[in-house]
Amino acid sequence: MPTSTPIITKNPRGRPRSKEAEDAVLNATYRLLSEKGLHLTTIEAIAQESKVSKATIYRWWPNRAAIIMSAFLKASRNSIPYPDDFSEDDVVKRLSSMGREFLGPIGKMMAALIAEGLSDPVFAEEFRAGYINARREDGINIVNAAIAKGLIKKADPHTVLDVIYAPLYYRLMVGHQPLSDKFVKEYLSLAMTGILSNKA
């Protein structure tokens, strides 16, 4: 998996980066997104909240989106894991937890990063390399194992993941209806009917 993240952070010459100051910036970004929203999470606000100068922030990150990306990666280190099994109950439980998580700061960060990627292909590629690819690789492995066990129908594992996760991201980005547990159970019931093997 690609690991280079030039758009996320810089490697400036001179004094090494202070871990304490870096954490202060990322924690401040997280708090601002949670309490103020994306539009008010500016470089100026981050500097004021973190007590780290704008000059230092710009030396470490190229832009606001890169800071949000770094804060997101830090906050999502303990993301909800994929279920070990591919039972409908386990999938519903995981997606319901994700839906609730998307209602908070993680969801705001995710939406901001996806939106930024629409206008910046380089940033979009870094987002995929830094977060999406690793998560999907885990999911693909689980889907392939479920196919091998005869739990789900033979299909492109990428398509299977998209069928399961796309509605969640659609509601996150469009916001036309709530990300409720009821919604997750209803759409997964329909999706799993098409995915699960008749033997399962």
Z-matrix of the N, CA and C atoms (Angstrom, degrees):
N
C 1 1.456
C 2 1.513 1 109.81
N 3 1.365 2 118.69 1 137.90
C 4 1.453 3 120.11 2 178.91
C 5 1.511 4 110.74 3 -60.77
N 6 1.307 5 116.19 4 139.21
C 7 1.461 6 119.66 5 -178.44
C 8 1.514 7 112.89 6 -121.95
N 9 1.335 8 118.41 7 -7.34
C 10 1.459 9 120.08 8 -179.04
C 11 1.510 10 109.80 9 -71.37
N 12 1.335 11 116.74 10 136.57
C 13 1.453 12 120.49 11 -178.35
C 14 1.512 13 110.97 12 -135.61
N 15 1.350 14 118.63 13 59.31
C 16 1.448 15 120.33 14 -176.86
C 17 1.515 16 114.05 15 -65.36
N 18 1.324 17 117.84 16 -24.80
C 19 1.454 18 119.49 17 -179.01
C 20 1.520 19 111.31 18 -80.23
N 21 1.341 20 117.40 19 -19.04
C 22 1.457 21 120.67 20 -174.97
C 23 1.520 22 111.56 21 -83.69
N 24 1.294 23 117.16 22 -46.34
C 25 1.452 24 120.46 23 -179.72
C 26 1.509 25 110.02 24 -138.29
N 27 1.306 26 114.79 25 162.62
C 28 1.454 27 121.19 26 174.68
C 29 1.518 28 108.95 27 -107.45
N 30 1.296 29 116.29 28 164.93
C 31 1.465 30 122.11 29 174.80
C 32 1.521 31 108.39 30 -122.32
N 33 1.329 32 116.69 31 74.81
C 34 1.460 33 119.88 32 -174.81
C 35 1.513 34 112.59 33 -69.84
N 36 1.325 35 114.26 34 155.11
C 37 1.456 36 119.51 35 173.82
C 38 1.526 37 109.20 36 -76.90
N 39 1.317 38 115.60 37 164.82
C 40 1.456 39 119.61 38 178.31
C 41 1.514 40 111.16 39 101.43
N 42 1.326 41 115.48 40 -147.90
C 43 1.454 42 120.14 41 -176.59
C 44 1.527 43 111.36 42 -62.84
N 45 1.334 44 117.40 43 143.43
C 46 1.465 45 119.52 44 177.78
C 47 1.523 46 110.63 45 -66.78
N 48 1.307 47 114.99 46 154.21
C 49 1.459 48 120.35 47 -179.04
C 50 1.524 49 110.96 48 -63.81
N 51 1.339 50 116.08 49 138.08
C 52 1.456 51 122.08 50 176.89
C 53 1.525 52 109.06 51 -81.54
N 54 1.336 53 116.61 52 121.19
C 55 1.469 54 120.75 53 178.81
C 56 1.515 55 110.62 54 -62.22
N 57 1.327 56 116.51 55 -37.81
C 58 1.463 57 120.71 56 179.94
C 59 1.521 58 110.64 57 -63.59
N 60 1.337 59 116.82 58 -45.06
C 61 1.464 60 120.70 59 179.94
C 62 1.527 61 110.92 60 -68.16
N 63 1.317 62 116.81 61 -39.39
C 64 1.472 63 120.24 62 178.75
C 65 1.527 64 110.62 63 -61.43
N 66 1.330 65 116.24 64 -46.34
C 67 1.464 66 120.13 65 177.98
C 68 1.522 67 111.06 66 -61.85
N 69 1.333 68 116.68 67 -37.76
C 70 1.461 69 120.45 68 179.26
C 71 1.525 70 110.56 69 -61.88
N 72 1.326 71 117.02 70 -42.20
C 73 1.468 72 121.31 71 179.40
C 74 1.526 73 110.76 72 -65.47
N 75 1.326 74 116.77 73 -47.42
C 76 1.461 75 120.26 74 -177.02
C 77 1.523 76 111.56 75 -67.96
N 78 1.325 77 117.42 76 -39.24
C 79 1.462 78 120.46 77 177.67
C 80 1.522 79 111.05 78 -67.53
N 81 1.327 80 116.52 79 -37.71
C 82 1.463 81 120.55 80 177.54
C 83 1.526 82 110.55 81 -64.76
N 84 1.323 83 116.50 82 -41.33
C 85 1.463 84 120.81 83 177.89
C 86 1.519 85 110.64 84 -60.82
N 87 1.304 86 116.57 85 -43.75
C 88 1.465 87 121.70 86 178.94
C 89 1.530 88 110.64 87 -61.42
N 90 1.331 89 116.82 88 -45.42
C 91 1.468 90 120.32 89 -179.16
C 92 1.524 91 111.02 90 -64.24
N 93 1.324 92 116.87 91 -43.17
C 94 1.463 93 120.34 92 -178.75
C 95 1.522 94 111.19 93 -63.43
N 96 1.316 95 116.94 94 -43.68
C 97 1.461 96 119.73 95 177.92
C 98 1.521 97 110.94 96 -61.31
N 99 1.319 98 115.77 97 -39.43
C 100 1.459 99 120.84 98 -178.49
C 101 1.524 100 112.06 99 -69.78
N 102 1.331 101 116.33 100 -41.49
C 103 1.460 102 120.70 101 -172.47
C 104 1.524 103 113.98 102 -96.02
N 105 1.348 104 117.07 103 -32.04
C 106 1.466 105 120.51 104 -173.11
C 107 1.531 106 113.94 105 -112.41
N 108 1.324 107 116.67 106 -24.62
C 109 1.454 108 119.58 107 -176.93
C 110 1.516 109 112.43 108 95.96
N 111 1.333 110 115.13 109 171.73
C 112 1.458 111 121.32 110 -173.53
C 113 1.522 112 112.95 111 -63.48
N 114 1.333 113 117.39 112 -46.24
C 115 1.464 114 120.31 113 -172.70
C 116 1.528 115 112.93 114 -64.27
N 117 1.318 116 116.57 115 -28.72
C 118 1.464 117 119.97 116 -179.49
C 119 1.528 118 112.61 117 -93.62
N 120 1.326 119 116.25 118 -1.01
C 121 1.466 120 119.82 119 176.41
C 122 1.521 121 108.39 120 -87.88
N 123 1.312 122 115.52 121 73.16
C 124 1.463 123 122.35 122 -178.31
C 125 1.528 124 110.18 123 -94.41
N 126 1.319 125 115.78 124 167.70
C 127 1.466 126 119.80 125 175.94
C 128 1.522 127 110.05 126 -59.46
N 129 1.331 128 116.22 127 -41.08
C 130 1.465 129 120.47 128 -179.90
C 131 1.527 130 110.85 129 -61.92
N 132 1.343 131 115.93 130 -44.19
C 133 1.460 132 119.75 131 -179.58
C 134 1.526 133 111.07 132 -66.75
N 135 1.318 134 116.67 133 -39.29
C 136 1.465 135 120.63 134 178.78
C 137 1.525 136 110.45 135 -63.63
N 138 1.327 137 116.45 136 -43.11
C 139 1.464 138 120.56 137 179.22
C 140 1.524 139 110.93 138 -62.20
N 141 1.333 140 115.87 139 -43.71
C 142 1.465 141 119.96 140 -179.32
C 143 1.528 142 110.96 141 -66.38
N 144 1.322 143 116.57 142 -43.34
C 145 1.463 144 121.19 143 -177.51
C 146 1.525 145 111.83 144 -69.10
N 147 1.326 146 116.97 145 -37.17
C 148 1.468 147 121.25 146 -175.38
C 149 1.521 148 113.64 147 -88.92
N 150 1.347 149 116.13 148 -15.33
C 151 1.469 150 121.63 149 -174.80
C 152 1.535 151 111.47 150 64.04
N 153 1.329 152 116.07 151 28.19
C 154 1.468 153 122.75 152 175.48
C 155 1.518 154 107.35 153 -114.27
N 156 1.321 155 117.40 154 133.89
C 157 1.461 156 120.65 155 -174.09
C 158 1.524 157 112.26 156 -64.74
N 159 1.344 158 115.56 157 152.24
C 160 1.461 159 121.00 158 176.64
C 161 1.526 160 110.81 159 -60.31
N 162 1.327 161 116.58 160 -37.48
C 163 1.466 162 119.96 161 -179.89
C 164 1.526 163 110.88 162 -60.49
N 165 1.332 164 115.76 163 -42.48
C 166 1.464 165 119.70 164 178.66
C 167 1.521 166 110.93 165 -66.43
N 168 1.326 167 116.41 166 -42.68
C 169 1.465 168 120.51 167 179.94
C 170 1.524 169 110.70 168 -60.49
N 171 1.323 170 117.00 169 -45.73
C 172 1.464 171 120.50 170 -179.86
C 173 1.531 172 111.87 171 -68.35
N 174 1.321 173 116.29 172 -24.23
C 175 1.455 174 119.04 173 177.19
C 176 1.531 175 110.87 174 -73.14
N 177 1.321 176 116.66 175 -27.30
C 178 1.459 177 121.11 176 -176.83
C 179 1.529 178 113.62 177 -97.72
N 180 1.324 179 117.33 178 -29.25
C 181 1.467 180 121.25 179 -179.63
C 182 1.525 181 109.50 180 -131.54
N 183 1.338 182 118.28 181 141.43
C 184 1.464 183 120.34 182 -176.55
C 185 1.518 184 114.42 183 -75.10
N 186 1.340 185 118.00 184 -24.22
C 187 1.461 186 120.57 185 -177.19
C 188 1.529 187 110.45 186 -164.16
N 189 1.328 188 115.20 187 176.29
C 190 1.462 189 120.81 188 -177.95
C 191 1.528 190 111.71 189 -62.74
N 192 1.332 191 116.82 190 -41.88
C 193 1.464 192 120.12 191 -178.80
C 194 1.524 193 111.38 192 -59.79
N 195 1.325 194 116.46 193 -36.30
C 196 1.464 195 120.55 194 179.64
C 197 1.527 196 111.33 195 -66.77
N 198 1.331 197 116.59 196 -36.15
C 199 1.471 198 119.69 197 176.95
C 200 1.523 199 109.78 198 -66.37
N 201 1.335 200 116.16 199 -44.64
C 202 1.457 201 120.35 200 179.00
C 203 1.524 202 110.25 201 -61.11
N 204 1.337 203 115.71 202 -39.44
C 205 1.464 204 120.38 203 177.85
C 206 1.525 205 110.34 204 -60.79
N 207 1.309 206 117.18 205 -47.00
C 208 1.466 207 121.36 206 -179.80
C 209 1.525 208 111.19 207 -63.58
N 210 1.338 209 116.16 208 -41.12
C 211 1.463 210 120.04 209 178.75
C 212 1.529 211 110.46 210 -64.90
N 213 1.328 212 115.82 211 -38.74
C 214 1.463 213 120.28 212 178.57
C 215 1.525 214 111.25 213 -63.42
N 216 1.329 215 116.70 214 -46.25
C 217 1.463 216 120.15 215 179.86
C 218 1.527 217 111.31 216 -61.93
N 219 1.333 218 116.11 217 -38.26
C 220 1.467 219 120.23 218 178.49
C 221 1.531 220 110.40 219 -66.31
N 222 1.346 221 116.20 220 -42.86
C 223 1.460 222 120.38 221 -176.99
C 224 1.522 223 112.51 222 -72.79
N 225 1.334 224 116.84 223 -25.64
C 226 1.466 225 120.29 224 -174.75
C 227 1.524 226 113.01 225 -98.10
N 228 1.320 227 117.44 226 12.46
C 229 1.473 228 119.72 227 179.28
C 230 1.518 229 111.63 228 -59.67
N 231 1.327 230 115.80 229 -32.44
C 232 1.466 231 120.27 230 179.90
C 233 1.520 232 110.74 231 -105.69
N 234 1.337 233 115.90 232 41.16
C 235 1.456 234 120.75 233 -179.42
C 236 1.521 235 110.76 234 -59.78
N 237 1.322 236 114.43 235 155.58
C 238 1.457 237 120.73 236 179.66
C 239 1.522 238 109.32 237 -59.41
N 240 1.328 239 118.45 238 122.23
C 241 1.471 240 120.22 239 -176.37
C 242 1.522 241 112.04 240 -73.93
N 243 1.319 242 115.35 241 159.20
C 244 1.459 243 119.64 242 173.01
C 245 1.522 244 108.64 243 -67.00
N 246 1.338 245 117.19 244 148.41
C 247 1.467 246 118.91 245 176.59
C 248 1.522 247 110.53 246 -67.92
N 249 1.324 248 116.44 247 149.06
C 250 1.462 249 120.33 248 178.65
C 251 1.523 250 111.10 249 -68.43
N 252 1.324 251 115.15 250 -33.66
C 253 1.454 252 120.49 251 -179.85
C 254 1.524 253 108.77 252 -107.08
N 255 1.326 254 117.23 253 170.24
C 256 1.458 255 120.35 254 -179.46
C 257 1.521 256 109.95 255 -113.30
N 258 1.333 257 116.76 256 33.52
C 259 1.459 258 119.55 257 177.67
C 260 1.520 259 109.34 258 -73.00
N 261 1.321 260 115.70 259 152.49
C 262 1.465 261 119.91 260 -178.52
C 263 1.521 262 111.05 261 -60.86
N 264 1.337 263 117.62 262 -38.43
C 265 1.466 264 120.77 263 -179.62
C 266 1.523 265 111.22 264 -62.12
N 267 1.340 266 117.09 265 -42.95
C 268 1.463 267 120.72 266 -179.66
C 269 1.525 268 111.51 267 -66.79
N 270 1.333 269 116.44 268 -40.39
C 271 1.465 270 120.32 269 179.61
C 272 1.524 271 110.32 270 -66.60
N 273 1.329 272 117.60 271 -42.91
C 274 1.467 273 121.14 272 178.17
C 275 1.523 274 110.27 273 -61.37
N 276 1.323 275 117.04 274 -42.28
C 277 1.470 276 121.17 275 -179.63
C 278 1.529 277 110.88 276 -61.37
N 279 1.342 278 116.38 277 -44.56
C 280 1.467 279 120.08 278 -178.87
C 281 1.519 280 111.17 279 -67.29
N 282 1.332 281 117.29 280 -45.39
C 283 1.461 282 120.03 281 -178.03
C 284 1.527 283 111.80 282 -68.30
N 285 1.328 284 117.47 283 -33.73
C 286 1.463 285 120.35 284 175.84
C 287 1.523 286 110.22 285 -64.47
N 288 1.334 287 116.96 286 -40.95
C 289 1.463 288 121.02 287 177.13
C 290 1.521 289 110.83 288 -64.34
N 291 1.336 290 116.81 289 -40.79
C 292 1.464 291 120.33 290 177.48
C 293 1.519 292 111.30 291 -63.41
N 294 1.337 293 116.20 292 -41.36
C 295 1.457 294 119.92 293 179.03
C 296 1.514 295 111.67 294 -59.98
N 297 1.331 296 116.70 295 -43.17
C 298 1.467 297 120.10 296 177.99
C 299 1.525 298 110.69 297 -66.77
N 300 1.338 299 117.09 298 -38.40
C 301 1.462 300 120.96 299 178.32
C 302 1.527 301 110.79 300 -64.55
N 303 1.334 302 117.06 301 -36.65
C 304 1.461 303 121.64 302 -179.73
C 305 1.526 304 112.40 303 -67.91
N 306 1.328 305 117.95 304 -17.03
C 307 1.460 306 120.61 305 178.40
C 308 1.526 307 111.93 306 -77.65
N 309 1.324 308 117.43 307 -11.42
C 310 1.459 309 122.19 308 -178.38
C 311 1.512 310 112.89 309 -107.01
N 312 1.334 311 117.01 310 -157.79
C 313 1.467 312 121.81 311 -177.19
C 314 1.521 313 114.08 312 -57.75
N 315 1.344 314 117.80 313 -35.70
C 316 1.464 315 120.12 314 179.94
C 317 1.523 316 110.17 315 -60.95
N 318 1.328 317 116.58 316 -41.37
C 319 1.456 318 120.16 317 178.64
C 320 1.517 319 112.14 318 -64.66
N 321 1.336 320 116.34 319 -40.66
C 322 1.467 321 119.99 320 178.17
C 323 1.529 322 110.67 321 -63.56
N 324 1.334 323 115.86 322 -41.74
C 325 1.461 324 119.43 323 178.61
C 326 1.526 325 110.72 324 -64.95
N 327 1.326 326 116.15 325 -44.69
C 328 1.458 327 120.19 326 -179.51
C 329 1.524 328 110.88 327 -59.09
N 330 1.329 329 116.93 328 -46.78
C 331 1.459 330 120.69 329 -179.93
C 332 1.525 331 111.19 330 -62.31
N 333 1.336 332 116.59 331 -40.37
C 334 1.467 333 120.55 332 -179.83
C 335 1.523 334 111.26 333 -64.63
N 336 1.323 335 116.66 334 -40.70
C 337 1.463 336 120.60 335 -179.11
C 338 1.524 337 111.56 336 -69.12
N 339 1.323 338 116.78 337 -40.95
C 340 1.463 339 120.10 338 177.65
C 341 1.520 340 110.28 339 -63.69
N 342 1.344 341 116.57 340 -43.88
C 343 1.462 342 120.64 341 179.49
C 344 1.527 343 111.26 342 -62.82
N 345 1.321 344 116.46 343 -41.54
C 346 1.463 345 120.39 344 178.87
C 347 1.528 346 110.51 345 -62.76
N 348 1.322 347 116.32 346 -38.39
C 349 1.454 348 120.42 347 -179.11
C 350 1.514 349 113.74 348 -66.02
N 351 1.333 350 117.91 349 -23.93
C 352 1.461 351 120.97 350 179.41
C 353 1.523 352 111.90 351 -67.05
N 354 1.326 353 116.36 352 -30.04
C 355 1.466 354 119.94 353 -178.93
C 356 1.526 355 112.85 354 -105.07
N 357 1.329 356 116.91 355 -5.62
C 358 1.466 357 120.87 356 -178.16
C 359 1.528 358 109.15 357 -136.06
N 360 1.339 359 118.36 358 93.26
C 361 1.466 360 121.66 359 -177.41
C 362 1.528 361 113.44 360 -59.06
N 363 1.331 362 117.29 361 -34.77
C 364 1.463 363 120.16 362 179.56
C 365 1.526 364 109.97 363 -65.48
N 366 1.329 365 115.72 364 -44.90
C 367 1.458 366 119.88 365 178.10
C 368 1.528 367 110.63 366 -63.20
N 369 1.339 368 116.57 367 -40.13
C 370 1.464 369 120.55 368 179.24
C 371 1.525 370 111.02 369 -60.00
N 372 1.324 371 116.33 370 -41.37
C 373 1.461 372 120.34 371 179.60
C 374 1.525 373 110.90 372 -66.07
N 375 1.338 374 116.97 373 -38.78
C 376 1.461 375 120.26 374 178.43
C 377 1.525 376 111.02 375 -67.20
N 378 1.321 377 116.97 376 -35.87
C 379 1.460 378 121.08 377 177.85
C 380 1.526 379 109.83 378 -64.80
N 381 1.317 380 116.04 379 -43.13
C 382 1.462 381 119.40 380 177.81
C 383 1.531 382 110.83 381 -64.48
N 384 1.346 383 116.07 382 -43.29
C 385 1.465 384 119.91 383 -178.83
C 386 1.525 385 111.76 384 -68.35
N 387 1.332 386 116.67 385 -37.97
C 388 1.457 387 120.37 386 -175.06
C 389 1.511 388 114.88 387 -81.71
N 390 1.347 389 117.40 388 -22.96
C 391 1.468 390 119.09 389 -174.94
C 392 1.528 391 113.42 390 -138.07
N 393 1.327 392 116.82 391 -56.89
C 394 1.457 393 120.94 392 -169.87
C 395 1.529 394 112.47 393 -62.13
N 396 1.330 395 117.24 394 -47.86
C 397 1.468 396 120.18 395 -173.37
C 398 1.525 397 112.98 396 -58.99
N 399 1.330 398 116.41 397 -43.86
C 400 1.467 399 119.70 398 -179.08
C 401 1.523 400 111.04 399 -65.18
N 402 1.340 401 116.33 400 -41.71
C 403 1.462 402 119.94 401 179.65
C 404 1.527 403 110.99 402 -64.98
N 405 1.336 404 115.92 403 -42.51
C 406 1.465 405 119.01 404 -179.64
C 407 1.528 406 111.24 405 -67.73
N 408 1.310 407 116.64 406 -35.08
C 409 1.466 408 119.16 407 178.70
C 410 1.522 409 110.73 408 -60.23
N 411 1.338 410 116.33 409 -42.21
C 412 1.466 411 120.11 410 176.38
C 413 1.523 412 110.64 411 -60.70
N 414 1.339 413 115.29 412 -44.75
C 415 1.459 414 119.86 413 -179.59
C 416 1.515 415 112.83 414 -64.58
N 417 1.329 416 116.67 415 -41.50
C 418 1.464 417 121.18 416 179.23
C 419 1.524 418 110.63 417 -60.72
N 420 1.318 419 116.82 418 -41.73
C 421 1.467 420 120.71 419 179.28
C 422 1.528 421 111.18 420 -61.26
N 423 1.330 422 116.46 421 -40.89
C 424 1.464 423 120.47 422 179.96
C 425 1.524 424 110.73 423 -68.67
N 426 1.333 425 116.98 424 -41.43
C 427 1.465 426 120.57 425 178.42
C 428 1.527 427 110.56 426 -63.06
N 429 1.324 428 116.69 427 -45.21
C 430 1.471 429 120.03 428 179.15
C 431 1.526 430 111.51 429 -60.94
N 432 1.327 431 116.15 430 -39.27
C 433 1.468 432 119.83 431 177.96
C 434 1.527 433 110.66 432 -65.16
N 435 1.339 434 116.46 433 -39.52
C 436 1.466 435 120.65 434 179.03
C 437 1.528 436 111.10 435 -66.50
N 438 1.335 437 116.63 436 -37.74
C 439 1.466 438 120.60 437 176.47
C 440 1.525 439 109.86 438 -64.12
N 441 1.332 440 116.63 439 -44.19
C 442 1.468 441 121.23 440 -179.35
C 443 1.530 442 111.69 441 -62.20
N 444 1.338 443 116.87 442 -33.04
C 445 1.469 444 121.19 443 179.42
C 446 1.521 445 112.51 444 -82.62
N 447 1.335 446 116.49 445 -6.18
C 448 1.455 447 119.88 446 -178.35
C 449 1.514 448 113.80 447 79.24
N 450 1.344 449 117.21 448 14.68
C 451 1.462 450 120.70 449 -179.48
C 452 1.520 451 111.96 450 -75.71
N 453 1.341 452 116.35 451 -33.62
C 454 1.458 453 119.96 452 178.36
C 455 1.523 454 109.28 453 -129.34
N 456 1.316 455 114.77 454 163.27
C 457 1.460 456 120.45 455 -177.22
C 458 1.525 457 110.68 456 -68.40
N 459 1.330 458 115.96 457 153.95
C 460 1.453 459 120.62 458 176.05
C 461 1.525 460 108.86 459 -68.89
N 462 1.310 461 115.85 460 122.07
C 463 1.461 462 121.55 461 -178.29
C 464 1.518 463 108.33 462 -161.21
N 465 1.320 464 115.86 463 166.05
C 466 1.464 465 120.69 464 174.88
C 467 1.526 466 107.87 465 -61.85
N 468 1.336 467 118.82 466 119.45
C 469 1.469 468 120.29 467 -177.31
C 470 1.527 469 113.19 468 -60.55
N 471 1.333 470 117.67 469 -29.85
C 472 1.465 471 119.89 470 176.65
C 473 1.526 472 110.47 471 -64.68
N 474 1.332 473 116.20 472 -39.87
C 475 1.461 474 120.15 473 178.05
C 476 1.518 475 110.64 474 -65.45
N 477 1.335 476 116.64 475 -40.48
C 478 1.465 477 120.46 476 178.77
C 479 1.527 478 110.43 477 -59.48
N 480 1.333 479 117.14 478 -47.08
C 481 1.469 480 120.34 479 179.06
C 482 1.517 481 111.29 480 -62.09
N 483 1.339 482 117.06 481 -41.31
C 484 1.461 483 120.06 482 -179.34
C 485 1.525 484 111.28 483 -64.72
N 486 1.330 485 117.06 484 -39.99
C 487 1.466 486 120.71 485 178.02
C 488 1.527 487 110.43 486 -60.30
N 489 1.326 488 116.37 487 -39.35
C 490 1.465 489 120.81 488 -177.21
C 491 1.527 490 112.29 489 -75.53
N 492 1.334 491 116.96 490 -41.02
C 493 1.463 492 119.95 491 -170.90
C 494 1.525 493 115.32 492 -98.56
N 495 1.320 494 118.45 493 -24.37
C 496 1.466 495 120.45 494 -173.79
C 497 1.528 496 113.75 495 -56.66
N 498 1.343 497 120.73 496 -43.82
C 499 1.463 498 119.55 497 -179.52
C 500 1.530 499 113.21 498 -59.64
N 501 1.333 500 116.31 499 -34.42
C 502 1.465 501 120.39 500 179.97
C 503 1.528 502 110.22 501 -64.93
N 504 1.334 503 116.22 502 -46.42
C 505 1.462 504 120.51 503 -179.74
C 506 1.526 505 111.31 504 -69.42
N 507 1.324 506 117.31 505 -32.84
C 508 1.469 507 120.89 506 178.49
C 509 1.523 508 110.32 507 -61.87
N 510 1.319 509 116.46 508 -46.46
C 511 1.468 510 119.03 509 178.97
C 512 1.525 511 111.66 510 -68.76
N 513 1.330 512 116.88 511 -33.09
C 514 1.459 513 119.57 512 176.39
C 515 1.520 514 110.63 513 -61.05
N 516 1.334 515 117.48 514 -45.59
C 517 1.457 516 121.92 515 -173.89
C 518 1.522 517 112.83 516 -80.93
N 519 1.329 518 118.01 517 -39.06
C 520 1.466 519 121.13 518 -175.41
C 521 1.526 520 111.34 519 -88.40
N 522 1.325 521 117.12 520 -38.32
C 523 1.456 522 121.09 521 176.10
C 524 1.511 523 115.24 522 69.73
N 525 1.325 524 117.43 523 22.17
C 526 1.463 525 120.54 524 -176.51
C 527 1.521 526 112.84 525 -77.08
N 528 1.347 527 116.45 526 -22.65
C 529 1.456 528 122.73 527 178.94
C 530 1.528 529 107.96 528 -144.15
N 531 1.334 530 117.31 529 157.24
C 532 1.469 531 119.65 530 -175.92
C 533 1.523 532 113.45 531 -72.32
N 534 1.327 533 115.11 532 153.61
C 535 1.467 534 122.56 533 174.54
C 536 1.531 535 108.41 534 -88.02
N 537 1.301 536 116.13 535 71.58
C 538 1.462 537 121.12 536 -174.40
C 539 1.526 538 111.37 537 -95.94
N 540 1.330 539 115.71 538 160.83
C 541 1.459 540 120.39 539 175.19
C 542 1.524 541 110.47 540 -61.01
N 543 1.329 542 116.91 541 -36.61
C 544 1.469 543 121.73 542 179.40
C 545 1.523 544 110.32 543 -60.49
N 546 1.340 545 116.41 544 -44.50
C 547 1.464 546 120.96 545 178.61
C 548 1.525 547 110.82 546 -61.20
N 549 1.332 548 116.55 547 -46.32
C 550 1.466 549 120.64 548 -178.79
C 551 1.525 550 110.59 549 -59.82
N 552 1.321 551 117.52 550 -45.36
C 553 1.461 552 120.64 551 -179.07
C 554 1.524 553 111.60 552 -64.27
N 555 1.337 554 116.30 553 -39.67
C 556 1.465 555 119.70 554 -177.54
C 557 1.525 556 111.63 555 -68.61
N 558 1.348 557 116.82 556 -48.37
C 559 1.464 558 117.24 557 -176.09
C 560 1.524 559 111.47 558 -72.18
N 561 1.345 560 117.15 559 -33.09
C 562 1.460 561 118.39 560 178.39
C 563 1.525 562 111.56 561 -70.68
N 564 1.330 563 116.96 562 -31.92
C 565 1.457 564 119.62 563 175.77
C 566 1.521 565 110.24 564 -60.96
N 567 1.330 566 116.23 565 -42.38
C 568 1.464 567 120.75 566 177.63
C 569 1.526 568 111.08 567 -68.58
N 570 1.343 569 116.37 568 -44.52
C 571 1.465 570 120.38 569 -177.33
C 572 1.522 571 111.73 570 -65.56
N 573 1.323 572 116.32 571 -45.06
C 574 1.462 573 119.85 572 -176.30
C 575 1.526 574 111.81 573 -67.83
N 576 1.333 575 117.18 574 -26.02
C 577 1.461 576 120.07 575 175.56
C 578 1.523 577 110.51 576 -60.04
N 579 1.328 578 115.92 577 -37.27
C 580 1.458 579 120.14 578 179.41
C 581 1.517 580 113.86 579 -82.57
N 582 1.342 581 116.80 580 -22.10
C 583 1.467 582 121.34 581 -174.28
C 584 1.523 583 112.78 582 -93.28
N 585 1.331 584 116.33 583 -43.27
C 586 1.461 585 119.86 584 -173.49
C 587 1.523 586 111.86 585 -66.60
N 588 1.304 587 115.44 586 142.34
C 589 1.457 588 121.23 587 175.71
C 590 1.518 589 109.39 588 -69.87
N 591 1.317 590 116.65 589 150.30
C 592 1.462 591 120.42 590 176.55
C 593 1.520 592 111.47 591 -63.61
N 594 1.346 593 115.10 592 -18.45
C 595 1.461 594 119.95 593 179.58
C 596 1.520 595 111.51 594 -81.49
N 597 1.362 596 116.42 595 -20.08
C 598 1.465 597 119.75 596 -173.96
C 599 1.519 598 111.17 597 -70.13
